[in-house]
Amino acid sequence: MSAACFRKLVEGGVAYAHDLGFRPHRDYAVTSQIFGDLESTACPTRFEYGHEGKPFYVSGPHETFTQVQAIVAQLERRLGTGNFDYLVLAS
């Protein structure tokens, strides 16, 4: 993947999450500087986010039950029940 497409993919993911009511990790502002003056508009690829037209949340291995509940609740508030899919990893 070209660097311009990688930037476009990452920034698109951040924007997609923002539309769902989620903010990027607190380190994103600093780490995103790695892109420098690279133009994401140089990438012709169109990226789609979610799965089969809907947001799809997969819980991470270090997320607590409380964090998972908060994320699912946020998706329900923003999208309504049944308008997203999720997979919760059991330990």
Buried (B, 14 or more C-beta within 10 A) or exposed (E): EEBBBBBBBBBBEBEBBEEBEBEBEEEEEEEBEEBEEBEBEEBEEEEEBEEEEEBBBEBEEEBEEEEBEEBBEBBEEBBEEEEBBEEEEEE
